[in-house]
Amino acid sequence: MPDATGTNAFHDAYRTAMAHNAVFVAIEAEGQHWTVKADTLTAGSGRRVTDAVNDAIRSAILRLVDAREVDFGAYTGPVYFMMHGVRDEERARELAAALHAALHEDLEPLSRAVPPASSLR
């Protein structure tokens, strides 16, 4: 996952994703915390997140919000996803990788990274 901290790094990573018709997924440092960002528009106009995948991602993000692992103002898709307030870079990378896999129809990494609500507390 690219570290897109700073305007230039963000624009470089975003442009690279667009140039390769790939889903943009990156992490970004924000003071003591990290943000995970994903945007499916970079993959082209034909790219669509299925309802099942979007529901799984939305549910995982809301579980993270409920567990106070990410901030309340998270974006839950279906085109743009963002999670602010992730505690450290390692967790941000884990969540970004899980989100990336989910956006490519592989929900298993997301299930491992964000277990059922009872396991998060």
Wavefront OBJ file of the C-alpha trace (Angstrom):
o trace
v 0.000 0.000 0.000
v 1.450 3.350 -0.912
v 1.908 5.966 1.776
v 0.100 8.947 0.261
v 0.994 11.379 3.029
v 1.236 14.900 1.647
v -0.277 16.475 -1.423
v 2.414 15.360 -3.870
v 2.461 11.755 -2.653
v -1.333 11.583 -2.771
v -1.505 12.983 -6.305
v 1.289 10.662 -7.488
v -0.416 7.571 -6.065
v -3.820 8.628 -7.403
v -2.441 9.361 -10.892
v -0.630 6.024 -10.936
v -3.856 4.182 -10.098
v -5.680 6.089 -12.859
v -2.935 5.379 -15.393
v -3.259 1.653 -14.675
v -7.078 1.633 -14.445
v -6.673 0.310 -10.907
v -8.633 0.937 -7.735
v -6.830 3.583 -5.670
v -6.053 2.384 -2.142
v -3.524 4.141 0.078
v -2.723 5.137 3.628
v -1.926 8.607 4.868
v -0.411 9.868 8.132
v -2.444 12.436 10.035
v -0.506 13.455 13.108
v -0.474 10.517 15.533
v -3.023 8.551 13.495
v -3.481 7.177 9.996
v -6.168 7.301 7.343
v -7.099 4.578 4.868
v -8.485 5.801 1.538
v -9.924 3.989 -1.467
v -11.534 5.284 -4.643
v -12.937 3.042 -7.361
v -13.259 5.858 -9.932
v -9.588 5.454 -10.826
v -10.389 2.000 -12.232
v -12.567 3.494 -14.973
v -16.241 4.134 -15.512
v -17.094 0.449 -15.927
v -15.843 -0.477 -12.445
v -18.663 -1.110 -10.024
v -18.664 -2.402 -6.469
v -21.314 -5.090 -6.111
v -24.009 -4.626 -3.499
v -22.743 -7.649 -1.556
v -19.184 -6.319 -1.435
v -20.321 -2.807 -0.541
v -22.541 -4.187 2.238
v -19.619 -6.197 3.648
v -17.271 -3.194 3.547
v -19.876 -0.855 5.039
v -20.593 -3.321 7.837
v -16.874 -3.741 8.608
v -16.278 0.014 8.690
v -19.278 0.554 10.954
v -17.987 -2.164 13.313
v -14.657 -0.327 13.436
v -16.471 2.940 14.205
v -18.539 1.246 16.932
v -15.341 -0.166 18.452
v -13.783 3.327 18.239
v -10.973 1.960 16.126
v -11.738 4.529 13.409
v -13.406 7.928 13.651
v -17.136 8.491 13.258
v -16.825 10.407 9.951
v -15.896 7.354 7.873
v -17.027 7.107 4.240
v -18.595 3.722 3.508
v -18.825 3.667 -0.289
v -19.974 2.596 -2.755
v -17.401 4.573 -4.773
v -15.223 6.229 -2.131
v -14.137 4.727 1.195
v -12.204 6.433 3.983
v -11.330 5.611 7.576
v -9.711 8.296 9.743
v -8.141 7.806 13.157
v -6.451 4.436 12.682
v -4.067 3.947 15.612
v -0.861 3.069 13.760
v 0.674 2.445 10.361
v 0.650 -1.346 10.687
v -3.108 -1.423 11.357
v -3.718 1.091 8.559
v -1.817 -1.155 6.134
v -3.771 -4.201 7.307
v -7.099 -2.425 6.810
v -6.024 -1.005 3.442
v -4.967 -4.441 2.195
v -8.250 -5.957 3.402
v -10.215 -3.170 1.720
v -8.239 -3.639 -1.499
v -8.954 -7.378 -1.496
v -12.652 -6.775 -0.811
v -12.871 -4.334 -3.706
v -11.573 -7.200 -5.856
v -14.287 -9.581 -4.594
v -12.134 -11.334 -1.941
v -13.847 -10.749 1.409
v -11.731 -13.157 3.495
v -8.972 -10.630 4.415
v -11.668 -8.161 5.485
v -13.295 -10.804 7.692
v -9.924 -11.505 9.338
v -9.039 -7.814 9.775
v -12.461 -6.835 11.112
v -14.005 -9.731 13.017
v -17.607 -9.753 14.293
v -18.521 -6.939 16.677
v -18.223 -9.093 19.797
v -14.564 -9.811 18.959
v -13.562 -6.146 18.585
v -14.329 -4.950 22.071
l 1 2 3 4 5 6 7 8 9 10 11 12 13 14 15 16 17 18 19 20 21 22 23 24 25 26 27 28 29 30 31 32 33 34 35 36 37 38 39 40 41 42 43 44 45 46 47 48 49 50 51 52 53 54 55 56 57 58 59 60 61 62 63 64 65 66 67 68 69 70 71 72 73 74 75 76 77 78 79 80 81 82 83 84 85 86 87 88 89 90 91 92 93 94 95 96 97 98 99 100 101 102 103 104 105 106 107 108 109 110 111 112 113 114 115 116 117 118 119 120 121
